[in-house]
């Protein structure tokens, strides 16, 4: 079985969250947590809790405080990333990248890179000149961010929990946008 090229992937910005989007985003989140991703949730992550998380983003999306991008293939949403534009008064130039997730069935197809480039473009369009993010130390995402030119800042040990329990370290990165 050959892996389809990333050309069949579209990246869309969600200006609102429809219930079909919530269900598919919840599936991606659950899959990532089940796969061991440290993304704020513990195992087992119930569908109700995952859907509630996404529904909770609705006002920030409609108020342009948060940009949610999704990657889709022929079967639906397979990945997502958020640009959190709402920042303190003294940081209007900055945004955070959060919840960069790719379903395990769709990995190794360049989707993470496509989502991150789209997030950078969306941040630029929103007038942001600096992006920051954090990720579990030693994970696949670190290699992706390094390949895309993100600058490593440092590691905070025991910053979060793995979804199955146990402490993990977190690495911080930034990227200046031109």
NUVEX-418999 format. One record per residue: z, y, x of N, C-alpha, C, CB in turn; residue in one letter; residue number from 1. Coordinates in steps of 0.02 Angstrom, whole numbers. Atoms other than C-alpha are relative to their C-alpha. Last residue first. Glycine has a CB too. Layout:
<recs>
+--------+--------+--------+--------+--------+--------+--------+--------+--------+--------+--------+--------+-----+-----+
:    nc3 :    nc2 :    nc1 :   cac3 :   cac2 :   cac1 :    cc3 :    cc2 :    cc1 :   cbc3 :   cbc2 :   cbc1 : res :   n :
+--------+--------+--------+--------+--------+--------+--------+--------+--------+--------+--------+--------+-----+-----+
:      Z :      Y :      X :      Z :      Y :      X :      Z :      Y :      X :      Z :      Y :      X :   a : NUM :
...
+--------+--------+--------+--------+--------+--------+--------+--------+--------+--------+--------+--------+-----+-----+
</recs>
This chain:
<recs>
+--------+--------+--------+--------+--------+--------+--------+--------+--------+--------+--------+--------+-----+-----+
:    nc3 :    nc2 :    nc1 :   cac3 :   cac2 :   cac1 :    cc3 :    cc2 :    cc1 :   cbc3 :   cbc2 :   cbc1 : res :   n :
+--------+--------+--------+--------+--------+--------+--------+--------+--------+--------+--------+--------+-----+-----+
:     42 :    -57 :    -22 :    423 :   1908 :    470 :    -33 :     32 :    -60 :    -54 :    -23 :     51 :   x : 178 :
:     66 :     -1 :     31 :    567 :   1800 :    410 :    -39 :     61 :     23 :      4 :     -2 :    -76 :   x : 177 :
:     23 :    -68 :     14 :    715 :   1766 :    521 :    -70 :     -4 :    -27 :      4 :     45 :     63 :   x : 176 :
:     71 :    -14 :    -14 :    778 :   1588 :    507 :    -13 :     72 :    -19 :    -48 :    -49 :    -40 :   x : 175 :
:     27 :    -61 :     29 :    957 :   1527 :    513 :    -74 :      5 :     18 :     38 :     62 :     24 :   x : 174 :
:     64 :    -25 :    -26 :   1044 :   1362 :    540 :    -17 :     66 :    -32 :    -56 :    -52 :    -13 :   x : 173 :
:     24 :    -62 :     30 :   1218 :   1286 :    516 :    -62 :     25 :     37 :     55 :     54 :      0 :   x : 172 :
:     36 :    -43 :    -47 :   1266 :   1106 :    552 :    -27 :     60 :    -38 :    -57 :    -39 :     35 :   x : 171 :
:     55 :    -38 :     28 :   1398 :   1015 :    448 :    -29 :     46 :     53 :     23 :     41 :    -62 :   x : 170 :
:     10 :    -66 :    -30 :   1515 :    877 :    503 :    -61 :     33 :    -31 :     -7 :     -4 :     77 :   x : 169 :
:     60 :     -9 :    -41 :   1560 :    732 :    392 :     -3 :     71 :     25 :    -64 :    -18 :    -42 :   x : 168 :
:     21 :    -66 :    -22 :   1725 :    671 :    320 :    -65 :     -1 :     40 :     55 :     32 :     41 :   x : 167 :
:     -1 :     -9 :    -72 :   1745 :    506 :    230 :    -29 :     67 :     19 :    -39 :    -57 :     34 :   x : 166 :
:    -65 :    -13 :    -30 :   1700 :    461 :     52 :     -4 :      5 :     75 :     50 :    -53 :    -20 :   x : 165 :
:    -38 :     62 :      8 :   1548 :    381 :    -34 :     70 :      8 :     29 :    -36 :    -58 :     34 :   x : 164 :
:     -8 :     15 :     71 :   1468 :    552 :    -61 :     38 :    -64 :    -13 :    -67 :     -6 :    -31 :   x : 163 :
:     57 :     40 :     19 :   1504 :    599 :    121 :      9 :    -19 :    -74 :     -6 :    -64 :     45 :   x : 162 :
:     -6 :     72 :      7 :   1639 :    730 :    123 :    -69 :    -31 :    -11 :     47 :    -18 :    -58 :   x : 161 :
:     11 :     26 :     68 :   1627 :    907 :    188 :     13 :    -75 :      0 :    -72 :     16 :    -26 :   x : 160 :
:     13 :    -54 :     48 :   1667 :   1018 :    337 :     -4 :    -25 :    -72 :    -66 :     35 :     18 :   x : 159 :
:    -38 :     17 :     60 :   1746 :    885 :    449 :     -7 :     52 :    -55 :     74 :     -8 :     18 :   x : 158 :
:    -19 :     70 :     12 :   1675 :    968 :    605 :     39 :     -7 :    -66 :     43 :    -26 :     59 :   x : 157 :
:    -69 :     -1 :     23 :   1588 :   1137 :    592 :     20 :    -72 :    -14 :     10 :     46 :    -64 :   x : 156 :
:    -25 :     55 :     40 :   1430 :   1133 :    697 :     73 :     15 :    -19 :     -5 :    -68 :     37 :   x : 155 :
:    -58 :     37 :    -22 :   1330 :   1275 :    771 :     22 :    -52 :    -51 :     58 :     46 :     15 :   x : 154 :
:    -56 :    -46 :    -15 :   1194 :   1405 :    756 :     60 :    -38 :     27 :     19 :     39 :    -63 :   x : 153 :
:    -65 :     32 :      6 :   1031 :   1304 :    759 :     54 :     49 :     22 :      3 :    -65 :     43 :   x : 152 :
:    -42 :     -6 :    -60 :    877 :   1413 :    738 :     69 :    -29 :    -15 :      5 :     75 :     22 :   x : 151 :
:    -66 :    -25 :     16 :    747 :   1360 :    609 :     43 :     -1 :     63 :     33 :    -41 :    -58 :   x : 150 :
:    -17 :    -61 :    -36 :    572 :   1339 :    680 :     67 :     32 :    -19 :    -52 :     49 :    -10 :   x : 149 :
:     26 :    -59 :     36 :    498 :   1215 :    556 :     21 :     66 :     32 :     23 :     -2 :    -72 :   x : 148 :
:     74 :      0 :     -3 :    519 :   1068 :    676 :    -29 :     62 :    -32 :    -28 :    -62 :    -35 :   x : 147 :
:     19 :    -16 :    -69 :    704 :   1113 :    696 :    -75 :      3 :      7 :     30 :    -52 :     49 :   x : 146 :
:    -12 :    -72 :    -10 :    727 :   1117 :    506 :    -19 :     21 :     71 :     73 :     17 :    -13 :   x : 145 :
:     48 :    -40 :     38 :    645 :    946 :    487 :      9 :     74 :     14 :      7 :    -14 :    -75 :   x : 144 :
:     64 :      6 :    -36 :    748 :    867 :    626 :    -54 :     41 :    -35 :    -22 :    -74 :      6 :   x : 143 :
:     -6 :    -39 :    -62 :    907 :    933 :    546 :    -65 :     -2 :     40 :     58 :    -27 :     43 :   x : 142 :
:     14 :    -70 :     15 :    852 :    867 :    376 :      4 :     43 :     63 :     47 :     27 :    -52 :   x : 141 :
:     72 :    -12 :     -4 :    844 :    689 :    443 :    -16 :     74 :    -10 :    -37 :    -42 :    -51 :   x : 140 :
:     44 :     27 :     52 :   1032 :    690 :    469 :    -73 :     17 :     11 :     21 :     25 :    -67 :   x : 139 :
:     31 :     63 :    -20 :   1133 :    716 :    628 :    -47 :    -31 :    -51 :     53 :    -49 :     15 :   x : 138 :
:     17 :      7 :    -70 :   1250 :    849 :    558 :    -29 :    -70 :     14 :     62 :     12 :     45 :   x : 137 :
:    -41 :     49 :    -34 :   1247 :    868 :    370 :    -26 :    -10 :     71 :      1 :    -68 :    -39 :   x : 136 :
:     21 :     69 :     12 :   1156 :   1026 :    320 :     46 :    -47 :     38 :    -74 :    -11 :     20 :   x : 135 :
:    -41 :     49 :    -35 :   1188 :   1212 :    310 :    -22 :    -69 :    -22 :     76 :     10 :    -15 :   x : 134 :
:    -12 :     63 :     34 :   1070 :   1352 :    270 :     49 :    -41 :     39 :    -65 :    -39 :    -11 :   x : 133 :
:    -49 :     43 :    -32 :   1031 :   1533 :    312 :      7 :    -64 :    -41 :     69 :     36 :      7 :   x : 132 :
:    -22 :     58 :     39 :    882 :   1644 :    275 :     51 :    -39 :     40 :    -60 :    -45 :    -19 :   x : 131 :
:    -41 :     48 :    -36 :    847 :   1819 :    340 :     21 :    -55 :    -48 :     62 :     34 :     31 :   x : 130 :
:     23 :      3 :    -69 :    713 :   1946 :    291 :     40 :    -50 :     42 :      4 :     67 :     32 :   x : 129 :
:    -51 :     25 :    -47 :    725 :   1940 :    102 :    -30 :     -6 :     70 :     26 :    -69 :    -23 :   x : 128 :
:    -24 :    -52 :    -45 :    613 :   2051 :     -4 :     53 :    -21 :     49 :     27 :     56 :    -40 :   x : 127 :
:    -59 :    -30 :     31 :    591 :   1930 :   -150 :     31 :     54 :     45 :     52 :    -54 :    -15 :   x : 126 :
:     23 :    -36 :     60 :    414 :   1892 :    -91 :     58 :     35 :    -35 :    -36 :    -48 :    -48 :   x : 125 :
:     37 :    -60 :    -23 :    487 :   1847 :     79 :    -21 :     42 :    -60 :    -61 :    -20 :     42 :   x : 124 :
:    -51 :    -46 :    -25 :    611 :   1729 :     -6 :    -33 :     65 :     25 :     41 :    -32 :     57 :   x : 123 :
:    -33 :    -29 :     59 :    471 :   1647 :   -105 :     53 :     50 :     21 :     32 :    -56 :    -43 :   x : 122 :
:     47 :    -46 :     33 :    369 :   1621 :     54 :     32 :     35 :    -60 :    -63 :    -38 :    -22 :   x : 121 :
:      6 :    -58 :    -44 :    519 :   1545 :    144 :    -46 :     52 :    -31 :    -25 :    -21 :     70 :   x : 120 :
:    -63 :    -37 :      8 :    551 :   1430 :     -5 :     -1 :     63 :     44 :     61 :    -44 :     19 :   x : 119 :
:      4 :    -35 :     64 :    368 :   1378 :     -4 :     63 :     41 :    -13 :    -11 :    -50 :    -58 :   x : 118 :
:     48 :    -55 :    -10 :    379 :   1335 :    180 :     -7 :     41 :    -63 :    -69 :    -28 :     22 :   x : 117 :
:    -32 :    -51 :    -42 :    538 :   1235 :    144 :    -48 :     59 :     13 :     23 :    -30 :     67 :   x : 116 :
:    -51 :    -36 :     39 :    459 :   1141 :     -2 :     31 :     56 :     41 :     54 :    -48 :    -24 :   x : 115 :
:     36 :    -41 :     49 :    305 :   1095 :    100 :     48 :     41 :    -42 :    -44 :    -45 :    -45 :   x : 114 :
:     30 :    -56 :    -36 :    413 :   1036 :    244 :    -37 :     47 :    -48 :    -49 :    -25 :     55 :   x : 113 :
:    -54 :    -44 :    -22 :    517 :    928 :    128 :    -26 :     62 :     35 :     48 :    -37 :     45 :   x : 112 :
:    -22 :    -39 :     57 :    360 :    859 :     46 :     56 :     48 :     19 :     23 :    -46 :    -57 :   x : 111 :
:      6 :    -71 :    -14 :    279 :    803 :    208 :     25 :     45 :    -55 :    -70 :     17 :     15 :   x : 110 :
:     66 :    -24 :     23 :    247 :    626 :    144 :     -9 :     74 :     13 :    -10 :    -15 :    -74 :   x : 109 :
:     48 :     14 :    -54 :    389 :    534 :    233 :    -71 :     18 :    -21 :      3 :    -75 :     19 :   x : 108 :
:    -12 :    -24 :    -69 :    495 :    536 :     75 :    -55 :    -22 :     47 :     67 :    -24 :     25 :   x : 107 :
:     52 :    -47 :    -21 :    429 :    515 :   -102 :      9 :     25 :     71 :     -1 :     58 :    -47 :   x : 106 :
:     66 :     31 :     10 :    522 :    360 :   -164 :    -57 :     44 :     27 :    -12 :    -14 :    -74 :   x : 105 :
:     15 :     50 :    -52 :    682 :    428 :    -85 :    -69 :    -32 :     -8 :     53 :    -55 :     -1 :   x : 104 :
:    -13 :     67 :     24 :    678 :    581 :   -197 :    -20 :    -51 :     53 :    -38 :    -14 :    -67 :   x : 103 :
:     62 :     37 :     12 :    671 :    742 :    -97 :     21 :    -71 :    -20 :    -46 :     -1 :     64 :   x : 102 :
:     -4 :     71 :     17 :    812 :    868 :   -102 :    -68 :    -30 :    -10 :     42 :     -9 :    -63 :   x : 101 :
:     66 :     23 :    -19 :    837 :   1041 :    -27 :      2 :    -76 :     -6 :    -22 :     24 :     73 :   x : 100 :
:     23 :     58 :     38 :    993 :   1086 :   -125 :    -73 :    -17 :     14 :     10 :     12 :    -74 :   x :  99 :
:    -47 :     51 :     24 :   1021 :   1257 :    -48 :    -37 :    -56 :    -35 :     51 :     31 :    -47 :   x :  98 :
:     40 :     57 :     22 :    935 :   1392 :     55 :     50 :    -54 :    -20 :    -49 :    -26 :     56 :   x :  97 :
:    -21 :     67 :    -21 :   1037 :   1551 :     63 :    -50 :    -51 :    -26 :     72 :    -17 :    -24 :   x :  96 :
:     -3 :     51 :     53 :    966 :   1726 :     52 :     22 :    -66 :     31 :    -69 :     -8 :    -36 :   x :  95 :
:    -11 :     70 :    -17 :    984 :   1884 :    157 :     -2 :    -44 :    -63 :     67 :     -9 :     36 :   x :  94 :
:     58 :     23 :    -38 :    919 :   2064 :    150 :      0 :    -76 :     10 :     -4 :     34 :     68 :   x :  93 :
:     57 :      5 :     46 :   1042 :   2117 :     15 :    -63 :    -28 :     31 :    -15 :     68 :    -29 :   x :  92 :
:     48 :     49 :    -25 :   1189 :   2074 :    128 :    -61 :     -7 :    -45 :     34 :    -68 :      8 :   x :  91 :
:     18 :    -16 :    -69 :   1314 :   2218 :    114 :    -50 :    -49 :     31 :     62 :      3 :     43 :   x :  90 :
:     33 :    -65 :     -6 :   1317 :   2209 :    -76 :    -22 :     16 :     71 :     47 :     54 :    -24 :   x :  89 :
:    -43 :    -59 :      3 :   1359 :   2024 :    -75 :    -38 :     65 :     13 :     57 :     -7 :     51 :   x :  88 :
:    -44 :     -4 :    -58 :   1218 :   1899 :   -106 :     46 :     61 :     -7 :    -41 :      4 :     66 :   x :  87 :
:    -59 :    -41 :     15 :   1115 :   1844 :   -255 :     48 :     -5 :     58 :     34 :    -24 :    -67 :   x :  86 :
:     12 :    -70 :    -17 :    952 :   1776 :   -182 :     60 :     45 :    -11 :    -59 :     27 :    -41 :   x :  85 :
:    -53 :    -37 :     34 :    996 :   1592 :   -179 :     -4 :     73 :     23 :     71 :    -30 :     13 :   x :  84 :
:    -11 :    -60 :    -39 :    834 :   1506 :   -133 :     50 :     41 :    -39 :    -69 :     40 :     14 :   x :  83 :
:    -21 :    -63 :     32 :    836 :   1331 :   -204 :      5 :     55 :     52 :     66 :     -9 :    -36 :   x :  82 :
:    -39 :    -42 :    -46 :    742 :   1174 :   -154 :     16 :     65 :    -37 :    -41 :     15 :     66 :   x :  81 :
:    -18 :    -68 :     20 :    669 :   1031 :   -254 :     35 :     36 :     57 :     46 :     -1 :    -62 :   x :  80 :
:    -38 :    -37 :    -49 :    588 :    861 :   -241 :     14 :     70 :    -25 :    -36 :      3 :     67 :   x :  79 :
:    -22 :     45 :    -54 :    503 :    722 :   -336 :     40 :     36 :     53 :    -60 :    -34 :     32 :   x :  78 :
:    -36 :    -34 :    -54 :    470 :    806 :   -503 :     26 :    -51 :     50 :     59 :     42 :    -29 :   x :  77 :
:    -48 :    -52 :     17 :    340 :    714 :   -607 :     34 :     30 :     60 :     53 :    -28 :    -47 :   x :  76 :
:    -54 :     27 :     41 :    243 :    550 :   -599 :     52 :     52 :    -19 :     34 :    -56 :     38 :   x :  75 :
:     26 :     23 :     65 :     77 :    625 :   -541 :     55 :    -26 :    -46 :    -52 :    -53 :     11 :   x :  74 :
:     58 :     43 :     -9 :    167 :    719 :   -402 :    -21 :    -22 :    -70 :     15 :    -61 :     47 :   x :  73 :
:     20 :     49 :     51 :    281 :    867 :   -417 :    -58 :    -42 :     27 :    -21 :     35 :    -66 :   x :  72 :
:     60 :     36 :    -22 :    379 :    972 :   -293 :    -15 :    -52 :    -53 :      9 :    -32 :     72 :   x :  71 :
:      4 :     73 :      8 :    501 :   1093 :   -371 :    -66 :    -25 :     28 :      7 :    -20 :    -74 :   x :  70 :
:     67 :     27 :    -11 :    555 :   1269 :   -327 :      2 :    -75 :     -8 :    -28 :     20 :     70 :   x :  69 :
:      3 :     73 :     -4 :    711 :   1350 :   -396 :    -73 :    -20 :      4 :     35 :    -33 :    -62 :   x :  68 :
:     68 :     25 :      7 :    737 :   1534 :   -358 :      3 :    -76 :      7 :    -49 :     33 :     53 :   x :  67 :
:     13 :     65 :    -31 :    912 :   1598 :   -389 :    -72 :    -20 :    -14 :     50 :    -55 :    -26 :   x :  66 :
:    -51 :      6 :    -52 :    975 :   1772 :   -433 :    -11 :    -63 :     41 :     70 :     -1 :    -30 :   x :  65 :
:     30 :     -5 :    -67 :    814 :   1804 :   -529 :     52 :      2 :     56 :    -44 :     61 :      5 :   x :  64 :
:    -18 :    -66 :    -26 :    912 :   1831 :   -692 :    -26 :     13 :     70 :     76 :      8 :      0 :   x :  63 :
:     31 :    -51 :     44 :    820 :   1685 :   -776 :     17 :     71 :     22 :     23 :    -11 :    -72 :   x :  62 :
:     74 :      5 :     -5 :    862 :   1572 :   -628 :    -32 :     55 :    -42 :    -24 :    -69 :    -24 :   x :  61 :
:     21 :    -27 :    -66 :   1043 :   1629 :   -612 :    -75 :     -2 :      8 :     34 :    -40 :     56 :   x :  60 :
:     -6 :    -73 :      1 :   1065 :   1603 :   -800 :    -20 :     32 :     67 :     71 :     21 :    -17 :   x :  59 :
:     47 :    -34 :     45 :    996 :   1426 :   -798 :      3 :     76 :      5 :     12 :    -22 :    -70 :   x :  58 :
:     40 :    -46 :    -41 :   1089 :   1358 :   -645 :    -44 :     46 :    -43 :    -44 :    -40 :     48 :   x :  57 :
:    -42 :    -55 :    -24 :   1226 :   1278 :   -751 :    -37 :     51 :     42 :     57 :    -27 :     39 :   x :  56 :
:     -5 :    -47 :     56 :   1094 :   1171 :   -838 :     41 :     61 :     20 :     32 :    -34 :    -61 :   x :  55 :
:     63 :    -36 :      5 :   1060 :   1093 :   -668 :      1 :     50 :    -58 :    -58 :    -49 :    -10 :   x :  54 :
:     11 :    -42 :    -58 :   1241 :   1048 :   -638 :    -63 :     42 :     -8 :     -4 :    -42 :     65 :   x :  53 :
:    -43 :    -59 :      8 :   1264 :    986 :   -816 :     -7 :     47 :     59 :     74 :    -21 :     -9 :   x :  52 :
:     34 :    -46 :     47 :   1114 :    870 :   -793 :     41 :     64 :    -11 :    -12 :    -35 :    -68 :   x :  51 :
:     59 :    -27 :    -35 :   1195 :    794 :   -638 :    -38 :     48 :    -45 :    -47 :    -58 :     23 :   x :  50 :
:    -23 :    -50 :    -49 :   1363 :    776 :   -726 :    -59 :     31 :     37 :     48 :    -32 :     51 :   x :  49 :
:    -27 :    -58 :     36 :   1284 :    691 :   -877 :     22 :     54 :     48 :     59 :    -21 :    -44 :   x :  48 :
:     54 :    -42 :     26 :   1177 :    578 :   -767 :     25 :     61 :    -37 :    -44 :    -41 :    -47 :   x :  47 :
:     25 :     19 :     66 :   1334 :    517 :   -679 :    -59 :     45 :    -21 :     56 :      5 :    -53 :   x :  46 :
:     17 :    -62 :     36 :   1357 :    538 :   -493 :    -31 :    -20 :    -66 :    -48 :     46 :     43 :   x :  45 :
:     66 :     -3 :     33 :   1441 :    383 :   -423 :     -8 :     66 :    -37 :     -8 :    -60 :    -49 :   x :  44 :
:     25 :     59 :     35 :   1467 :    437 :   -291 :     55 :    -28 :    -44 :    -27 :    -53 :     50 :   x :  43 :
:    -26 :     65 :    -21 :   1525 :    612 :   -244 :    -32 :    -55 :    -41 :     77 :     -1 :     -7 :   x :  42 :
:    -20 :     47 :     53 :   1432 :    776 :   -260 :     23 :    -65 :     31 :    -58 :    -11 :    -48 :   x :  41 :
:    -52 :    -26 :     45 :   1414 :    932 :   -151 :     25 :    -48 :    -53 :    -26 :     60 :    -34 :   x :  40 :
:     27 :    -60 :     33 :   1250 :    884 :    -63 :     46 :     22 :    -57 :    -71 :    -13 :    -27 :   x :  39 :
:    -60 :    -41 :     11 :   1306 :    753 :     64 :    -24 :     67 :    -28 :     42 :     10 :     66 :   x :  38 :
:      6 :    -71 :    -17 :   1157 :    636 :     46 :     64 :     37 :    -18 :    -60 :     32 :    -35 :   x :  37 :
:    -47 :    -22 :    -51 :   1205 :    452 :     44 :     -3 :     72 :     19 :     -9 :    -41 :     59 :   x :  36 :
:     25 :     15 :    -66 :   1058 :    373 :    -47 :     44 :     25 :     56 :    -68 :     29 :      8 :   x :  35 :
:     -3 :     74 :     -8 :   1153 :    372 :   -211 :    -23 :    -21 :     69 :    -43 :    -34 :    -54 :   x :  34 :
:    -71 :     17 :     -8 :   1176 :    560 :   -187 :      9 :    -75 :      9 :     41 :     26 :    -61 :   x :  33 :
:    -21 :    -23 :    -66 :    989 :    581 :   -159 :     74 :    -16 :     13 :    -12 :     76 :      7 :   x :  32 :
:     30 :     42 :    -51 :    943 :    473 :   -308 :     23 :     20 :     70 :    -76 :      2 :     -4 :   x :  31 :
:    -35 :     65 :      0 :   1066 :    564 :   -420 :    -27 :    -46 :     54 :     -6 :    -34 :    -70 :   x :  30 :
:    -67 :    -11 :    -27 :    994 :    733 :   -370 :     39 :    -66 :      4 :     38 :     51 :    -43 :   x :  29 :
:      7 :    -12 :    -73 :    815 :    676 :   -398 :     69 :      7 :     31 :    -44 :     63 :     13 :   x :  28 :
:     20 :     63 :    -31 :    858 :    602 :   -569 :     -7 :      7 :     76 :    -67 :    -25 :    -30 :   x :  27 :
:    -60 :     42 :     -3 :    951 :    761 :   -617 :    -16 :    -67 :     33 :     29 :    -10 :    -71 :   x :  26 :
:    -39 :    -26 :    -55 :    796 :    863 :   -572 :     64 :    -41 :      8 :     17 :     74 :    -10 :   x :  25 :
:     33 :     22 :    -62 :    693 :    750 :   -687 :     38 :     25 :     62 :    -72 :     26 :      3 :   x :  24 :
:     -4 :     73 :     -6 :    814 :    769 :   -833 :    -30 :    -24 :     66 :    -35 :    -34 :    -59 :   x :  23 :
:    -70 :     18 :    -14 :    834 :    957 :   -808 :      6 :    -75 :     11 :     45 :     23 :    -58 :   x :  22 :
:    -13 :    -17 :    -70 :    645 :    980 :   -798 :     70 :    -21 :     20 :    -11 :     75 :     12 :   x :  21 :
:     36 :     50 :    -40 :    621 :    887 :   -963 :      9 :     12 :     74 :    -76 :      2 :    -18 :   x :  20 :
:    -40 :     61 :     -1 :    759 :    995 :  -1041 :    -35 :    -55 :     40 :     13 :    -24 :    -71 :   x :  19 :
:     10 :     39 :     61 :    666 :   1152 :   -992 :     39 :    -65 :      6 :    -76 :    -13 :    -14 :   x :  18 :
:    -12 :     71 :     -5 :    738 :   1259 :   -854 :     -9 :    -31 :    -69 :     70 :    -16 :     28 :   x :  17 :
:    -49 :     22 :     50 :    663 :   1432 :   -842 :      8 :    -75 :      9 :    -22 :     18 :    -73 :   x :  16 :
:    -28 :    -63 :     25 :    564 :   1527 :   -711 :     49 :    -12 :    -56 :    -56 :     45 :    -24 :   x :  15 :
:    -24 :      5 :     68 :    535 :   1364 :   -618 :     32 :     67 :    -20 :     51 :    -58 :     -7 :   x :  14 :
:    -62 :    -37 :     10 :    429 :   1393 :   -464 :     19 :     -6 :    -73 :     -7 :     75 :     21 :   x :  13 :
:     -4 :    -49 :     55 :    300 :   1259 :   -434 :     68 :     34 :      0 :    -12 :    -35 :    -68 :   x :  12 :
:    -65 :    -34 :     -2 :    249 :   1158 :   -282 :     -2 :     54 :    -53 :     15 :     30 :     72 :   x :  11 :
:      1 :    -71 :     16 :    107 :   1035 :   -309 :     72 :     26 :      5 :    -29 :     13 :    -72 :   x :  10 :
:    -64 :    -30 :     16 :     88 :    869 :   -221 :    -10 :     73 :    -17 :     50 :     -8 :     59 :   x :   9 :
:     -9 :     12 :     71 :    -77 :    774 :   -223 :     66 :     29 :    -25 :     -3 :    -74 :    -15 :   x :   8 :
:     47 :    -41 :     39 :   -122 :    852 :    -56 :     10 :     -8 :    -75 :    -71 :    -16 :     19 :   x :   7 :
:    -37 :    -52 :     36 :     36 :    774 :     21 :    -45 :     45 :    -42 :     39 :     42 :     49 :   x :   6 :
:    -10 :    -60 :    -41 :    -68 :    619 :     62 :     36 :     54 :    -40 :    -68 :     27 :     25 :   x :   5 :
:     45 :    -55 :     17 :    -39 :    462 :    -39 :     13 :     60 :     45 :      6 :     19 :    -74 :   x :   4 :
:    -37 :    -57 :     26 :     52 :    323 :     55 :    -49 :     56 :    -16 :     54 :     24 :     50 :   x :   3 :
:      4 :    -61 :    -40 :    -51 :    167 :     73 :     39 :     55 :    -34 :    -73 :     20 :     10 :   x :   2 :
:      0 :    -59 :     43 :      0 :      0 :      0 :      0 :     62 :     44 :     61 :      0 :    -48 :   x :   1 :
+--------+--------+--------+--------+--------+--------+--------+--------+--------+--------+--------+--------+-----+-----+
</recs>
